[in-house]
């Protein structure tokens, strides 16, 4: 029986070949296509050593079912999502494990340019993988394999949107991932002064991991920005659906601060002023959305939920603490390059340094999201909720409790015995005191 270990909340991901392999990839592709009743799908892959073999299995499986495969080859996840959205494909499969180490790989299943977000959808695919007899032919004959090139159209659309982005010196760290495939032609077309770090695709021996959430991975970019007196640094994760900005001083501009910078620009002139934001964001985000007559909509963690909300219900843009940002004017897809360019455009339009833009929104004291290993996550969450039952609670994702001068979120991991904590307070003293109190409960 085929292993189902690779089926996670939003994708099919695991270590190759023990968790994810050619058999899993083939059956997943067939099940996904059957679920969509698709007659054609877009396929792309990253540069991992295992990706060509998984890709070949996916292509053959789909063609056996009579499905036409439109092949993007090596690409970023946003480029595949763009192809699905802009060229009206029913869906696509991206073979990439993004920021994970080289031994991992994954299949990202995309429907209507939205990665599967409903556990029910992925469960249906999982059941068909477990029992492939449920996959019945719905097409006759063998499918075709067609080379698909949408890079020129993608670059043209983005350049048209950001033609005002001029006169900046940028350092770009691709972390030996896929980012340069789209970033280089866009930056060249815009005429920016830029230099790439770790541009070569190399998942085997990267200079550092393509994970912007781990700050040690940013050290090379920070140093280069300062040494070369650049205006900004841009860091891409492995498949370039996320980016992170570094200001001219080498400091990180986190997603909640970037969101605050962008809100006045994005809401200006809009009728539908909804902005979807991560419950872990600084409360300054809600404040700035309100100050610009927008409608703040707090969301649980999980970027596919944001995309689905934005695409199906409307709104201006959505952002998650991990760095995933989606814009209505870009098919509601998460594209690290597009998000970075939004930040660069704000710098040009306002005529300010990135550190100056960020400073006005850095009003509160916030911890990073911290992990704590526990034996029973549900029991720990219950104890913490009980200890702070005098606060204003929100049942959205784990325990979220707010007071006039501080708030915290404690949620459990879906994949390991870990709880994740983030706290924000109006003062450093309050932050330290509340962190000490909560940690005392966690370690009891």
Secondary structure, 3 states (H helix, E strand, C coil): CCCCCCECCCCEEEECCCCCCHHHHHHHHHHHHHHHCCCEEEEEECCCCCHHHHHHHHHHHHHHCCCEEEEEEECCHHHHHHHHHHCCCCEEEEECCCCCCCCEEEEEEEECCEECCCHHHHHHHHHHHHCHHHCCCCCCCCCCEEECCCHHHHHHHHHHHCCCCCCCEEEEECCCCCCHHHHHHHHHHHCCEEEEECCCCCCCCCCCCCCCCCHHHHHHHHHHHHHCCCCEEEEECCCCCCEEEECCCCCEECHHHHHHHHHHHHHCCCCCCEEEEECCCCCHHHHHHHHCCCEEEEECCCHHHHHHHHHHHCCCEEECCCCCEEEHHHCCCECHHHHHHHHHHHHHHHCCCHHHHHHCCCCCEECCCEEEECCCHHHHHHHHHHHCCCCEEECCCCEEEECCCEEEEEEECCCCCEEEEEEEECCHHHHHHHHHHHHHHHCC
